[in-house]
Every structure is written in C-alpha cells, then in structure tokens.
Amino acid sequence: MLKHIGIIGDSIAHGYFDEENLGWVARLGQLLLAEHRDFYLFNNMAEEGDNIADATNRAACETALRNFDLIIVSVGINDLRRRKNSDLQLDFSEGARIMYWNKLLNILQKTNAKIIVTDLIPVVEGKYSIEANLVRRNTDVERYNKIIKNICAEHQIAFFARYQNWIKRDLENLYKDATHPNTEGHRIMAQEIYDFLTSEHLV
C-alpha cells in the first residue's frame, strides 16, 4: 500500500544550496525507495522564507487537500532573525511562537498521519558578512529547540533532536552560508532522519 509522506518546512527543507538539486528531502526519498520501491509518495511543501505562522497556514490548507500517512515538520529558523547588535527579534515574540506551534500541532493531530518534528540545526555565526543586517544566534536556536521539544511532549508528538550532534561538527565545511547546509550537509541530514524514522518504526 502506497504511503504518503508530507514535509512542512523552510528553505533548508526545500533543498537550498544542495549542488545536486536534491536536498535532504529527496535524499531521504532515495534511501526509503532503495528498500521499498514504489512504496512511498513524497509531497515537499517546504517554501523559502516560511516561518512558523506560514507553516501553520500551509498545513491547514495542505492537510485539507491530501491524506498523509506521515508528516515531517522542520521549520523555525526564520522565526529567529535579529538585526545585528540588537536583542529584539524581528518577527515573533516567544509567546507568539508558542501559540503558533500549538496551533500547528493541533491542526496536524486532526489528521490520521504520524507526525515528527525536527529541531533546528545550528547556525554558523562566523559566516555572516560584515554587511549582513539580519543574523541568527545559536543561543536563540538552543532556547527555541527546548521550547519546541516541550510543546511536542505536551502533544505527545515525536521530536528528533540533532543540535548537539551538529554543533560538534566542522560546520564551516558543511554549510554554504550561515544557515543553509551544502550538499554534504543535506546528505547527513537525510541519513539522520532516515535512521530516526526506521528506529522509531515510523516507516
């Protein structure tokens, strides 16, 4: 029986800066289809620039149109933009982010799909140019990951934590810029998510 997998995310999930034009989602598909040919159908709904509010609205539309067996949510880095040397986040207060995450998960839990949420991987702060106006900080990423993890626990939704493994890696050689992995980075992400899905018997 064909299994339908949906991905909700941002430019990282969309596959930006994978020089082979695959991204981790298509690479995950390759790994799954290598073992189960013609068994999985993928719908990558990730869009460049999406934040948690965009993802929530997109999920409401897409889940009304399609029946998913598994939904992977990988979004949030665009919620953490700051102007350089500012303590103010541009888009969302912490309270607003919490509200949208609860709304998103409530929408997804009304479907029959299994749901997993990934944490945010680190940013490479040293890759921001002197001219950069908007930046992200790993202190914000770490705090946001804890918030997302706690919300997932409240909803009893699987949460895949990767940050601590990623922060130990040679990120300069795994990222194209401060926030987007390169081809090798996407390969690693796909393998990690594949291993998590199989170990948790989600595929």
ROSEGU-875496 format. One record per residue: residue in one letter; x, y, z of N, C-alpha, C in turn; residue number from 1. Coordinates in Angstrom, 1 decimal, padded with zeros to 4 digits. Atoms other than C-alpha are relative to their C-alpha. Layout:
<sites>
   aa      n.u      n.v      n.w     ca.u     ca.v     ca.w      c.u      c.v      c.w     i
    A        X        Y        Z        X        Y        Z        X        Y        Z   NUM
...
</sites>
This chain:
<sites>
   aa      n.u      n.v      n.w     ca.u     ca.v     ca.w      c.u      c.v      c.w     i
    M    000.8   -001.2    000.0    000.0    000.0    000.0    000.9    001.2    000.0     1
    L   -000.8   -001.2    000.1    001.4    003.4   -001.0   -000.1    000.9    001.2     2
    K   -000.1   -000.9   -001.2    002.5    005.6    001.9    000.3    001.4   -000.5     3
    H   -000.2   -001.4    000.4    002.2    009.4    001.5    000.7    000.8    001.1     4
    I   -000.8   -000.8   -001.0    004.8    011.5    003.3    000.0    001.4   -000.4     5
    G    000.0   -001.4    000.2    004.5    015.2    003.6    001.0    000.7    000.8     6
    I   -001.0   -000.7   -000.7    007.2    017.7    004.6   -000.4    001.5    000.1     7
    I    000.3   -001.5   -000.2    006.4    021.2    006.1    001.3    000.6    000.5     8
    G   -001.2   -000.6   -000.4    009.4    023.4    006.3    000.3    001.3   -000.7     9
    D   -000.5   -001.2    000.6    011.5    026.3    005.0    001.0   -000.3   -001.1    10
    S   -001.0    000.2    001.1    014.4    026.8    002.5    000.9   -001.2    000.2    11
    I   -000.9    001.2   -000.2    016.5    024.1    004.2   -000.7   -001.3   -000.4    12
    A    000.8    001.2    000.4    013.8    021.5    003.8   -000.3    000.0   -001.5    13
    H    000.2   -000.2    001.4    013.2    022.9    000.3    001.3   -000.5   -000.8    14
    G   -001.2    000.5    000.6    016.8    021.9   -000.5    001.0    001.0   -000.5    15
    Y   -000.9   -001.1    000.5    018.6    025.2   -001.0    001.4   -000.4    000.3    16
    F   -001.4    000.1    000.0    022.3    025.0   -001.7    000.5   -001.4    000.0    17
    D   -000.4    001.3    000.3    022.4    021.3   -002.4    000.4    000.1   -001.5    18
    E   -000.4   -000.2    001.4    024.5    021.5   -005.6   -000.5   -001.1   -001.0    19
    E    000.6    001.0    000.8    022.9    018.3   -006.8   -001.5    000.1   -000.2    20
    N    001.4   -000.3    000.1    019.5    019.9   -006.6   -001.0   -001.1    000.6    21
    L    000.9    001.0   -000.6    018.1    017.2   -004.3   -000.5    000.5    001.4    22
    G    000.4   -000.4   -001.3    018.1    018.5   -000.7   -000.2   -001.3    000.9    23
    W    000.1    001.1   -000.8    017.6    016.3    002.3   -001.3   -000.8   -000.2    24
    V    001.3    000.7    000.1    014.0    015.5    001.5    000.1   -001.0   -001.2    25
    A   -000.2    000.9    001.2    014.8    014.0   -002.0    000.9   -001.1    000.4    26
    R   -001.0    001.0   -000.4    017.8    012.2   -000.5   -000.7   -001.0    001.0    27
    L    000.8    000.9   -000.8    015.5    010.8    002.2   -000.9   -001.0   -000.8    28
    G    000.8    000.8    001.0    013.2    009.6   -000.6    000.9   -001.1   -000.6    29
    Q   -000.9    001.0    000.6    016.2    007.8   -002.2    000.2   -001.1    000.9    30
    L   -000.3    001.0   -001.0    017.0    006.0    001.0   -001.2   -000.9    000.2    31
    L    001.1    000.9   -000.2    013.5    004.8    001.5   -000.4   -000.8   -001.2    32
    L    000.4    000.7    001.2    012.8    003.9   -002.1    001.0   -001.1   -000.4    33
    A   -001.0    001.0    000.3    016.0    001.9   -002.3   -000.4   -001.3    000.7    34
    E    000.4    001.3   -000.7    014.5   -000.6    000.2   -001.5   -000.3   -000.3    35
    H    001.4    000.3    000.2    010.8   -000.2   -000.7   -000.4    000.8   -001.3    36
    R    000.2   -000.6    001.3    010.5    000.6   -004.4   -001.5    000.2   -000.2    37
    D    001.4   -000.4    000.3    007.2    002.4   -005.4   -000.9   -000.1    001.2    38
    F    000.8    000.1   -001.2    006.1    002.3   -001.8   -000.4    001.3    000.6    39
    Y    000.2   -001.3   -000.7    006.4    005.9   -000.8   -000.3    001.1   -001.1    40
    L    000.2   -001.2    000.8    005.0    009.1   -002.3    000.3    001.2    000.9    41
    F   -000.4   -001.1   -000.8    006.5    012.4   -001.2   -000.7    001.3   -000.5    42
    N    000.5   -001.3    000.3    005.0    015.9   -001.1    000.7    001.0    000.8    43
    N   -000.8   -000.9   -000.7    007.5    018.5   -000.2   -000.7    001.4   -000.1    44
    M    000.8   -001.3    000.0    005.5    021.6    000.9    000.9    001.1    000.6    45
    A   -000.9   -001.0   -000.5    008.6    023.5    002.2    000.2    001.1   -000.9    46
    E   -000.1   -001.2    000.8    008.9    027.1    001.0    001.1    000.9    000.6    47
    E   -001.0   -001.0   -000.4    011.8    029.6    001.1   -000.7    001.1    000.9    48
    G    000.4   -001.1   -000.8    011.3    032.1    003.9   -001.1   -000.3    001.0    49
    D    001.1    000.4   -000.9    008.5    030.2    005.7    000.4    000.1    001.5    50
    N   -000.1    000.0   -001.4    008.2    030.9    009.4   -001.1   -000.9    000.6    51
    I    001.0    000.9   -000.7    006.0    029.1    012.0   -001.4    000.4   -000.4    52
    A    001.3   -000.4    000.4    003.0    031.2    011.0   -000.3   -000.4   -001.4    53
    D    000.1    000.5    001.4    003.5    030.4    007.3   -000.3   -001.5    000.0    54
    A    000.1    001.5    000.0    003.9    026.7    008.1   -001.4   -000.4    000.6    55
    T    001.3    000.4   -000.6    000.7    026.7    010.2   -001.1    000.2   -001.1    56
    N    001.0   -000.3    001.0   -001.3    028.3    007.4    000.1   -001.0   -001.1    57
    R   -000.2    000.9    001.1    000.2    026.0    004.8   -000.5   -001.4    000.4    58
    A    000.4    001.3   -000.5   -000.5    022.9    007.0   -001.5   -000.1   -000.1    59
    A    001.5    000.0    000.0   -004.2    023.9    007.3   -000.5   -000.2   -001.4    60
    C    000.4    000.2    001.4   -004.5    024.1    003.5    000.3   -001.4   -000.5    61
    E   -000.5    001.2    000.6   -002.5    021.1    002.6   -000.6   -001.3    000.6    62
    T    000.6    001.2   -000.6   -003.9    018.6    005.1   -001.5   -000.1   -000.3    63
    A    001.4    000.0    000.4   -007.4    019.6    004.0   -000.1   -000.6   -001.4    64
    L    000.0    000.4    001.4   -006.5    018.6    000.4    000.6   -001.4   -000.2    65
    R   -000.7    001.3    000.2   -004.4    015.4    001.0   -000.1   -000.8    001.2    66
    N   -000.1    000.9   -001.2   -004.3    012.4    003.2    001.4   -000.5    000.1    67
    F   -001.4    000.4   -000.3   -000.8    011.9    004.7    000.0   -001.2    001.0    68
    D   -000.3    001.1   -001.0    000.5    008.8    006.4    001.0    000.5    001.0    69
    L   -001.1   -000.5   -000.8    003.5    010.7    007.8    000.2    001.4   -000.3    70
    I   -000.4   -001.4    000.3    004.2    014.4    008.2    001.2    000.4    000.8    71
    I   -001.3   -000.4   -000.7    007.7    015.7    009.0    000.0    001.6    000.0    72
    V    000.0   -001.5   -000.1    007.8    019.3    010.3    001.5    000.4    000.4    73
    S   -001.4   -000.5   -000.2    011.2    021.1    010.0    000.0    001.4   -000.3    74
    V    000.2   -001.4    000.3    010.7    024.8    010.4    000.4    000.8    001.3    75
    G   -000.2   -000.8   -001.2    011.6    027.7    012.7    001.2    001.0    000.0    76
    I   -001.2   -000.9    000.0    015.0    029.3    011.8   -000.4    001.4   -000.4    77
    N    000.4   -001.4    000.5    013.2    032.2    010.1   -000.8    000.8    001.1    78
    D    000.6   -000.7   -001.1    011.5    033.0    013.4    001.0    000.7    000.9    79
    L   -001.0   -000.5   -000.9    014.8    034.0    015.0    000.9    001.1   -000.6    80
    R   -000.8   -001.1    000.6    016.1    036.8    012.8    000.1    001.2    001.0    81
    R   -000.2   -001.2   -000.7    017.6    039.8    014.6    000.8    001.0   -000.9    82
    R   -001.0   -001.0    000.5    019.2    043.0    013.5    001.2   -000.2    000.8    83
    K   -001.3    000.1   -000.6    022.8    042.9    014.2    000.1    000.9    001.2    84
    N   -000.2   -000.7   -001.2    023.7    044.0    017.7   -001.3    000.5    000.7    85
    S    001.3   -000.3   -000.6    020.0    044.0    018.7   -000.4   -001.2    000.8    86
    D    000.6    001.1   -000.8    018.3    042.0    021.4   -001.5   -000.3   -000.3    87
    L    001.4    000.1    000.4    014.9    042.3    019.6   -000.1   -000.9   -001.2    88
    Q    000.3    000.9    001.2    013.7    039.5    017.3   -001.0    000.8   -000.8    89
    L    000.8   -000.8    000.9    012.0    040.9    014.3   -001.4   -000.4   -000.2    90
    D    001.3    000.5    000.4    009.1    038.7    013.6   -000.9   -000.4    001.1    91
    F    000.9    000.6   -000.9    007.8    036.9    016.6    000.5    000.0    001.4    92
    S   -000.3    000.2   -001.4    007.8    037.1    020.3    000.0   -001.5    000.4    93
    E    000.0    001.4   -000.4    008.4    033.9    022.2   -001.5   -000.5    000.2    94
    G    001.4    000.4   -000.2    004.7    033.9    023.2   -000.7   -000.3   -001.3    95
    A    000.6    000.2    001.3    003.6    034.2    019.6    000.5   -001.3   -000.6    96
    R   -000.5    001.2    000.6    005.8    031.4    018.5   -000.6   -001.2    000.7    97
    I    000.7    001.1   -000.7    004.4    029.1    021.2   -001.4   -000.2   -000.4    98
    M    001.4    000.1    000.5    000.9    030.0    020.1   -000.1   -000.7   -001.3    99
    Y    000.1    000.6    001.3    001.6    029.1    016.5    000.4   -001.4    000.0   100
    W   -000.4    001.4   -000.1    003.4    025.9    017.4   -001.2   -000.9    000.5   101
    N    001.2    000.8   -000.5    000.4    024.7    019.4   -001.1   -000.1   -001.0   102
    K    001.0    000.0    001.0   -001.9    025.7    016.6    000.3   -000.9   -001.1   103
    L   -000.5    000.9    001.1    000.2    023.9    014.0   -000.2   -001.5    000.4   104
    L    000.1    001.4   -000.4    000.3    020.7    016.0   -001.4   -000.4    000.2   105
    N    001.4    000.4   -000.1   -003.4    020.8    016.8   -000.6   -000.3   -001.4   106
    I    000.5    000.3    001.4   -004.1    021.0    013.0    000.5   -001.3   -000.4   107
    L   -000.5    001.3    000.5   -001.8    018.1    012.3   -000.6   -001.2    000.7   108
    Q    000.5    001.1   -000.7   -003.2    016.0    015.0   -001.5   -000.4   -000.3   109
    K    001.3    000.3    000.4   -006.6    016.2    013.5    000.0   -000.9   -001.3   110
    T   -000.1    000.9    001.1   -005.3    014.1    010.6    000.3   -001.4    000.5   111
    N   -000.3    001.3   -000.5   -004.6    010.4    010.7    001.5   -000.3   -000.2   112
    A   -001.4    000.2    000.2   -000.9    010.9    010.0    000.8   -000.1    001.3   113
    K   -001.0   -000.1   -001.0    002.0    010.1    012.2    000.8    001.3   -000.2   114
    I   -000.6   -001.3    000.1    003.9    013.3    013.0    001.3   -000.1    000.7   115
    I   -001.2   -000.2   -000.7    007.5    014.0    013.7    000.4    001.5   -000.2   116
    V   -000.5   -001.4    000.1    009.1    017.4    014.4    001.5   -000.1    000.2   117
    T   -001.4    000.0   -000.2    012.8    018.0    014.0    000.4    001.3    000.7   118
    D   -000.5   -001.2   -000.6    014.8    020.5    016.0    000.7    000.9   -001.1   119
    L   -000.7   -000.9    000.9    016.7    023.4    014.4    001.5   -000.4    000.2   120
    I   -001.4    000.2   -000.1    020.3    022.7    013.5    000.7    001.4    000.2   121
    P   -000.7   -001.2   -000.4    023.0    025.3    014.5    000.1    000.9   -001.2   122
    V   -000.4   -000.9    001.0    023.8    028.4    012.5    001.5    000.2    000.2   123
    V   -001.4   -000.3   -000.1    027.4    029.3    011.7    000.2    001.5    000.0   124
    E    000.1   -001.5   -000.2    027.6    032.8    013.1    001.2    000.7   -000.7   125
    G   -001.2   -000.6    000.6    031.1    033.4    011.7   -000.1    000.1   -001.5   126
    K    000.2   -000.2    001.5    029.7    033.1    008.1   -000.8    001.2   -000.3   127
    Y    000.7   -001.3    000.3    027.7    036.3    008.4    001.0    001.0   -000.4   128
    S   -000.9   -001.0    000.5    029.3    039.0    006.4   -000.1    001.3    000.9   129
    I    000.0   -001.3   -000.7    030.2    042.4    007.9   -001.2    000.8   -000.4   130
    E    001.1   -000.8    000.6    027.4    043.9    005.7   -001.3   -000.6    000.4   131
    A    001.3    000.6   -000.3    024.7    041.5    007.0   -000.8    000.8    001.0   132
    N    000.9   -000.8   -000.9    021.8    043.3    008.5   -000.8   -000.9    001.0   133
    L    000.8    000.9   -000.8    019.9    040.2    009.8    000.8   -001.2    000.3   134
    V   -000.8    001.1   -000.4    021.5    037.5    011.8   -000.8   -001.0    000.9   135
    R    000.6    000.9   -001.0    020.6    034.4    013.9    001.1   -000.4    001.0   136
    R   -001.0    000.3   -001.0    022.3    033.4    017.1   -000.3   -001.4    000.5   137
    N    000.2    001.3   -000.5    022.9    029.9    018.4   -000.6   -000.1    001.4   138
    T    000.7    000.0   -001.3    021.8    030.9    021.9   -001.5    000.0   -000.2   139
    D    001.4    000.0    000.3    018.4    031.6    020.4   -000.5   -001.3   -000.5   140
    V    000.3    001.4    000.5    018.4    028.3    018.5   -000.1   -001.0    001.1   141
    E    000.1    000.9   -001.2    019.1    026.4    021.7   -001.2    000.2    000.8   142
    R    001.3   -000.3   -000.8    016.3    028.1    023.6   -001.2   -000.5   -000.8   143
    Y    001.2    000.4    000.9    013.9    027.6    020.7   -000.2   -001.5   -000.1   144
    N    000.1    001.5    000.0    014.7    023.9    020.5   -000.6   -000.5    001.2   145
    K    000.6    000.4   -001.2    013.9    023.5    024.1   -001.5    000.2    000.1   146
    I    001.4   -000.4    000.1    010.6    025.3    023.6   -000.8   -001.0   -000.9   147
    I    000.7    001.0    000.9    009.6    023.1    020.6    000.0   -001.4    000.6   148
    K   -000.1    001.3   -000.6    010.7    020.0    022.4   -001.1   -000.2    001.1   149
    N    001.0    000.0   -001.1    008.4    020.8    025.4   -001.4    000.0   -000.6   150
    I    001.3    000.0    000.6    005.5    021.6    023.1   -000.4   -001.3   -000.6   151
    C    000.2    001.3    000.6    005.9    018.3    021.3   -000.3   -001.0    001.1   152
    A    000.3    000.9   -001.1    006.0    016.5    024.6   -001.5    000.1    000.5   153
    E    001.4   -000.2   -000.4    002.7    018.1    025.6   -001.0   -000.6   -000.9   154
    H    000.9    000.5    001.0    001.1    017.0    022.4    000.3   -001.5   -000.3   155
    Q   -000.4    001.4    000.2    002.8    013.5    022.6    000.4   -000.2   -001.5   156
    I   -000.5    000.1    001.4    004.5    014.1    019.2    001.5   -000.3    000.0   157
    A   -001.5    000.3    000.0    007.9    012.6    018.3    000.8    001.2   -000.4   158
    F   -000.9   -001.1    000.2    010.7    015.1    018.5    001.4   -000.6   -000.3   159
    F   -001.3    000.4    000.4    014.0    014.5    016.7    001.0    001.0    000.3   160
    A   -001.0   -001.0   -000.4    016.9    016.3    018.4    001.3   -000.3   -000.7   161
    R   -001.2    000.1    000.7    020.0    016.9    016.3    001.1    001.0    000.4   162
    Y   -000.8   -001.1   -000.2    021.5    020.1    017.5    001.4   -000.4    000.7   163
    Q   -001.2    000.3   -000.8    024.0    018.6    020.0    001.0   -000.7   -000.9   164
    N   -000.9    000.7    000.9    025.5    016.3    017.3    000.5    001.0   -001.0   165
    W   -000.4   -000.9    001.1    025.6    019.1    014.7    001.0    001.0    000.5   166
    I   -000.9   -001.1   -000.5    027.3    021.7    016.9    001.5   -000.5    000.2   167
    K   -001.3    000.6   -000.1    030.3    019.3    017.3    000.7   -000.2   -001.3   168
    R   -000.5    000.3    001.3    030.8    019.0    013.6    000.8    001.2   -000.6   169
    D   -000.7   -001.0    000.7    033.0    021.0    011.2   -001.0    000.8   -000.9   170
    L    001.1   -000.6    000.7    030.2    023.3    010.2    000.4    000.9   -001.1   171
    E   -000.6   -000.8    001.1    032.4    025.5    008.1    000.0   -000.7   -001.3   172
    N    000.0    000.9    001.2    032.6    022.6    005.6   -001.3   -000.7   -000.3   173
    L    001.3    000.7    000.2    029.0    021.5    005.9   -001.1    001.0   -000.4   174
    Y    001.0   -001.1    000.2    027.3    024.9    005.3    000.5    000.8   -001.2   175
    K   -000.2   -000.9    001.1    027.0    027.1    002.2    000.1    001.4    000.5   176
    D    000.0   -001.3   -000.6    026.3    030.1    004.3   -000.3   -000.1    001.5   177
    A    000.1    000.1   -001.4    025.4    030.9    007.9   -001.1   -001.0    000.4   178
    T    001.2    000.8   -000.4    022.1    028.9    007.9   -000.3   -001.2   -000.8   179
    H    000.4    001.0    000.9    022.0    026.6    004.9    001.1   -001.1   -000.2   180
    P   -001.0    001.1    000.2    023.8    023.2    004.7    000.3   -000.1   -001.5   181
    N   -000.4    000.2    001.4    025.7    022.4    001.5   -000.4   -001.5   -000.4   182
    T    000.4    001.3    000.4    025.4    019.1   -000.4    000.3   -001.1    001.0   183
    E   -000.4    001.0   -001.0    027.3    017.1    002.2   -000.9    000.1    001.2   184
    G    000.9   -000.2   -001.1    025.2    018.7    004.9   -001.4   -000.6   -000.2   185
    H    001.3    000.6    000.3    022.0    017.6    003.2    000.1   -001.5    000.0   186
    R   -000.1    001.4    000.0    023.3    014.1    002.8   -000.1   -000.5    001.5   187
    I    000.0    000.4   -001.4    023.9    013.9    006.6   -001.4    000.1    000.6   188
    M    001.4   -000.2   -000.6    020.5    015.3    007.4   -000.9   -001.1   -000.5   189
    A    000.8    001.0    000.5    018.8    012.8    005.1    000.3   -001.3    000.7   190
    Q   -000.4    001.2   -000.7    020.7    009.9    006.7   -000.5    000.0    001.4   191
    E    000.4   -000.1   -001.4    020.0    011.1    010.2   -001.6   -000.2    000.2   192
    I    001.4    000.1   -000.1    016.3    011.4    009.6   -000.5   -001.4   -000.4   193
    Y    000.3    001.4    000.4    016.1    008.1    007.8    000.3   -001.0    001.2   194
    D   -000.3    000.9   -001.2    017.8    006.4    010.8   -001.0    000.2    001.1   195
    F    001.0   -000.3   -001.1    015.4    008.1    013.2   -001.3   -000.6   -000.4   196
    L    001.3    000.6    000.4    012.3    007.1    011.2    000.0   -001.5    000.1   197
    T    000.0    001.5   -000.1    013.4    003.5    011.0    000.1   -000.5    001.4   198
    S   -000.2    000.5   -001.4    014.5    003.2    014.6   -001.3    000.2    000.8   199
    E    001.2   -000.2   -000.7    011.2    004.6    015.7   -001.2   -000.7   -000.6   200
    H    001.0    000.8    000.7    009.3    002.3    013.3   -001.1    001.0   -000.6   201
    L    000.9   -001.0    000.6    007.7    005.4    011.6   -000.2   -000.2   -001.5   202
    V    000.0    000.4    001.4    008.4    004.0    008.1    000.2   -001.5   -000.1   203
</sites>
